[in-house]
Amino acid sequence: MKKLNVLKKLFHYLEDSRDRQRIAIALARGGAMGQARRVDLRHPASWEFSGFSQNGEDGILDVLRSQLRSGNRHFVEIGASDGVENNTAWLLVAEKYAGLMVEGDRWLSARAQRNIMSHSIGAECRQMFVTVESLPVIRATVAHADPEVFSLDIDGNDLYIMRAALEAGFRPRIIVVEYNSVYGPDRSVTIEYQPAFTLGESHPSQLHYGVSVSGWRTMLEARGYRFVTVDRNGVNAFFVDPVWFEQGFLNAIAGLRFAENLYQLRKFGMHSERQFELIADQPMVVVNDGL
């Protein structure tokens, strides 16, 4: 047992050393990319940069946060991975925000918590497999029902979780959510709710998951949110609560309505309409104003 504990500590030391290097690289990369941008407030494609994020989310969130009428420097991220490669690590490490990361995988969650402890006393990562029933619990643990940023990426029941978050009392100022481009720009659909949904077991193609961008718009716009853009890699959609922004800024934005998921496009070598044929026989739910 003693030998096992020593090996565990050694493994954590090596893992943490690697993460410190990743964080340093992310800060340098994000700083350089952020400075190199030529931001045009009308065109979100010009806002993008990636330090810790994968698809320009750090830059889009940077500009949206800069346009808030007021802020509280808090975030919530569900689907936080290891706490380094996600949508709120830039806020935590570079901007010194407080907040909550949630991750279902026990190993990734523990790793994220160690990374958080190195950079903040106002943030934590909780290990939890999120279901609609757990959102009131999450709400009760955070200081602000209206965090500046709420990020959701769990590759599955995302729409149901976001709806439950709003019903539990959350009213984020900025929302970033993953959409699945396989459904195309116009289908307003999502998967059937399955509390134990896992991407790897849903379909051999791993294309049957999540929500269409139109589905997100239908659900969130019915609840007073305003669509801003998707990122150029076709992974995330961004929404804001308009009460926190100048209307002139929002009205001038010419965001991307839809983009093909670059990773799925490369993997399958075909656009979303042909990808959709692979999962057309799978159960889907039409998203309307009430869902």
matplotlib code that plots the C-alpha trace (Angstrom):
import matplotlib.pyplot as plt

x = [0.0, 2.8, 4.5, 1.2, 0.8, 4.4, 3.7, 0.5, 2.2, 4.9, 2.3, 0.5, 3.8, 4.6, 1.1, 1.0, 4.4, 3.1, 0.0, 2.1, 3.9, 0.6, -0.7, 2.4, 2.1, -1.6, -1.0, 1.7, -0.3, -3.4, -1.6, 0.1, -3.1, -5.1, -2.6, -2.5, -6.2, -7.8, -11.1, -14.2, -17.1, -19.5, -17.8, -17.2, -14.8, -12.3, -12.7, -11.4, -8.3, -7.4, -5.2, -6.9, -9.9, -9.9, -12.0, -11.5, -13.8, -11.4, -11.4, -15.2, -15.8, -13.1, -15.0, -18.4, -17.2, -15.7, -19.1, -21.0, -22.6, -21.4, -19.8, -19.4, -16.2, -17.8, -18.2, -19.8, -18.5, -20.2, -18.0, -14.7, -12.3, -8.9, -9.4, -6.8, -8.4, -11.8, -13.8, -13.2, -9.6, -8.6, -11.0, -9.6, -5.8, -5.4, -8.3, -8.4, -12.2, -13.9, -16.4, -17.3, -16.1, -18.0, -16.6, -18.1, -14.9, -13.3, -9.7, -10.2, -12.0, -9.3, -6.7, -8.8, -9.0, -5.3, -4.8, -7.4, -5.8, -2.6, -4.3, -7.4, -8.9, -12.3, -12.9, -13.3, -14.0, -16.7, -16.9, -20.4, -22.2, -24.8, -28.4, -31.5, -32.1, -28.6, -29.0, -30.7, -27.7, -25.2, -27.2, -27.1, -23.3, -22.5, -22.4, -24.1, -27.2, -26.1, -22.4, -20.8, -20.1, -21.9, -20.3, -21.9, -20.3, -21.2, -21.7, -25.2, -28.1, -26.9, -30.2, -32.1, -29.3, -29.4, -33.1, -32.9, -30.2, -32.6, -35.5, -33.2, -32.7, -29.6, -29.7, -26.2, -25.2, -23.2, -23.9, -21.6, -22.9, -21.7, -23.9, -23.8, -23.4, -24.5, -28.1, -27.4, -28.5, -32.2, -33.3, -34.5, -33.7, -31.9, -31.4, -33.9, -33.1, -31.2, -29.8, -26.8, -26.2, -22.6, -21.4, -19.4, -22.4, -25.0, -24.0, -20.9, -20.4, -20.4, -22.5, -25.7, -25.4, -26.3, -28.3, -28.6, -27.8, -31.4, -32.5, -30.4, -31.9, -35.4, -35.0, -32.9, -34.5, -37.9, -36.4, -35.2, -31.6, -30.1, -28.0, -24.6, -22.6, -21.0, -17.3, -15.6, -14.7, -18.4, -18.4, -19.9, -22.8, -22.9, -25.9, -26.3, -28.9, -29.6, -30.3, -26.5, -25.5, -26.0, -28.5, -26.4, -23.6, -25.9, -27.8, -24.6, -23.2, -23.2, -22.3, -22.0, -25.4, -23.9, -20.5, -19.6, -17.8, -14.3, -13.3, -16.3, -15.8, -12.2, -13.0, -15.8, -14.8, -18.3, -20.6, -23.3, -26.2, -24.4, -23.2, -26.8, -27.7, -25.6, -27.9, -31.2, -32.8, -31.8, -34.4, -34.6, -36.8, -38.1, -37.2, -40.0, -40.5, -41.5, -38.6]
y = [0.0, 2.4, 1.7, 2.3, 5.7, 6.7, 5.8, 7.7, 10.8, 10.5, 10.2, 13.3, 15.2, 14.3, 15.1, 18.4, 19.4, 18.7, 20.8, 23.7, 23.6, 23.5, 26.4, 28.5, 27.7, 28.5, 31.9, 32.8, 31.6, 33.4, 36.6, 36.6, 35.8, 38.3, 41.1, 40.1, 40.4, 43.3, 43.3, 44.5, 44.6, 43.9, 40.6, 37.9, 36.0, 38.8, 38.3, 34.8, 33.6, 30.4, 30.2, 27.4, 27.0, 25.0, 27.0, 30.7, 30.8, 32.7, 35.6, 35.7, 35.6, 38.3, 40.7, 39.9, 40.3, 43.7, 44.8, 43.9, 46.9, 45.4, 42.1, 39.9, 38.0, 34.6, 31.6, 28.2, 25.4, 22.0, 19.6, 21.1, 18.3, 18.6, 22.3, 23.4, 22.8, 24.3, 27.6, 29.1, 28.3, 31.7, 33.4, 31.5, 31.7, 34.9, 37.0, 35.6, 35.0, 32.8, 30.1, 26.5, 23.8, 20.5, 17.3, 13.8, 11.9, 11.4, 11.4, 14.6, 16.3, 15.6, 16.9, 20.0, 20.7, 20.5, 22.9, 25.3, 25.3, 26.6, 29.7, 30.6, 30.5, 31.4, 28.5, 24.8, 21.7, 19.3, 15.7, 15.1, 13.3, 16.1, 15.2, 17.5, 16.6, 17.8, 21.4, 22.7, 21.3, 23.0, 26.3, 26.1, 25.8, 29.0, 32.6, 34.1, 32.9, 35.3, 34.4, 36.4, 33.1, 29.8, 27.1, 23.8, 20.9, 17.4, 15.8, 14.6, 15.9, 19.5, 21.1, 19.4, 20.4, 24.0, 24.1, 22.7, 25.3, 28.1, 26.5, 26.1, 29.9, 30.4, 33.5, 33.7, 36.9, 35.0, 31.4, 29.3, 25.9, 23.1, 22.4, 19.4, 20.5, 17.1, 18.3, 21.2, 24.9, 24.4, 21.3, 22.2, 18.9, 17.2, 13.6, 12.0, 12.6, 9.7, 10.3, 8.0, 9.0, 8.4, 9.5, 6.3, 4.0, 6.1, 5.3, 3.8, 7.0, 9.1, 11.6, 11.1, 13.5, 17.0, 19.8, 21.5, 25.2, 25.9, 23.9, 26.0, 29.2, 28.0, 27.1, 30.0, 32.8, 31.7, 32.4, 35.9, 35.2, 36.7, 34.6, 36.2, 33.8, 30.4, 30.0, 29.4, 25.8, 25.0, 23.8, 26.4, 28.8, 32.0, 33.7, 36.7, 38.1, 41.5, 43.4, 43.4, 44.9, 48.1, 47.5, 49.3, 46.8, 43.8, 45.2, 45.7, 42.2, 40.2, 36.8, 33.4, 31.6, 28.2, 26.6, 22.9, 21.2, 21.2, 18.0, 16.0, 17.3, 16.1, 12.8, 11.8, 13.7, 14.9, 17.8, 17.6, 16.6, 13.4, 12.9, 13.1, 10.2, 8.0, 8.8, 9.6, 6.5, 7.4, 8.8, 12.6, 15.2, 18.3, 21.4, 23.9, 26.9, 24.7, 22.3]
z = [0.0, 0.9, -2.4, -4.2, -2.5, -3.5, -7.1, -7.0, -5.7, -8.3, -11.0, -9.8, -9.6, -13.2, -14.3, -12.5, -14.0, -17.4, -16.7, -15.5, -18.8, -20.7, -18.7, -19.4, -23.1, -23.1, -21.5, -24.0, -26.9, -25.8, -25.1, -28.5, -30.4, -28.4, -29.2, -32.9, -33.4, -35.2, -33.4, -35.4, -33.0, -35.9, -36.8, -34.1, -36.4, -35.6, -31.9, -31.7, -30.0, -28.2, -25.1, -23.2, -25.4, -28.6, -31.0, -30.4, -27.4, -25.3, -27.7, -28.2, -24.5, -24.0, -26.3, -24.9, -21.3, -22.3, -23.5, -20.3, -18.5, -15.3, -14.2, -11.2, -12.2, -11.8, -14.1, -14.2, -16.5, -16.9, -18.7, -17.5, -18.5, -16.7, -15.9, -18.5, -21.9, -21.6, -22.0, -18.6, -17.7, -19.3, -16.9, -14.0, -14.7, -16.7, -15.4, -11.8, -11.9, -9.3, -10.1, -10.4, -12.8, -12.9, -14.4, -14.4, -14.8, -11.4, -12.6, -14.7, -11.9, -9.4, -11.9, -12.5, -8.8, -8.4, -11.3, -9.8, -6.4, -8.0, -9.4, -7.4, -3.9, -5.2, -7.6, -7.4, -9.5, -8.4, -9.6, -10.7, -13.5, -14.3, -14.8, -14.8, -11.2, -10.1, -11.3, -8.1, -6.2, -8.5, -8.2, -4.4, -4.4, -6.5, -5.3, -8.3, -10.2, -13.0, -13.6, -16.4, -18.3, -18.2, -20.4, -21.2, -23.1, -22.1, -25.6, -24.8, -22.9, -23.2, -24.0, -21.2, -18.7, -19.9, -19.6, -16.1, -15.2, -16.1, -14.3, -11.2, -11.1, -13.2, -15.5, -17.0, -18.7, -21.4, -22.4, -24.6, -25.6, -27.9, -30.9, -33.3, -36.9, -38.2, -37.9, -40.3, -39.8, -39.9, -38.1, -34.6, -32.9, -30.0, -28.8, -26.4, -22.8, -21.2, -17.7, -18.3, -21.9, -23.2, -26.6, -27.2, -26.8, -28.6, -32.2, -33.9, -35.8, -32.6, -34.4, -32.5, -29.6, -28.5, -30.1, -33.4, -33.5, -34.5, -31.5, -29.2, -30.7, -30.4, -26.7, -25.5, -27.6, -26.2, -22.8, -23.6, -24.8, -27.9, -30.4, -31.1, -33.3, -33.7, -33.8, -37.2, -36.3, -36.0, -32.4, -30.1, -30.1, -28.1, -26.5, -24.2, -21.9, -23.7, -20.5, -19.8, -23.1, -25.1, -27.8, -30.4, -29.9, -30.2, -33.2, -35.1, -34.7, -37.9, -36.5, -38.2, -38.2, -38.8, -39.5, -40.2, -37.4, -38.8, -36.9, -38.1, -41.6, -41.6, -40.0, -42.4, -45.5, -46.1, -45.1, -42.5, -44.8, -45.8, -42.2, -41.1, -43.3, -41.0, -38.0, -39.7, -38.2, -34.6, -32.2, -32.1, -30.4, -32.1, -30.1, -29.7, -27.4, -24.5, -24.6]

ax = plt.figure().add_subplot(projection="3d")
ax.plot(x, y, z, "-o")
ax.set_aspect("equal")
plt.show()
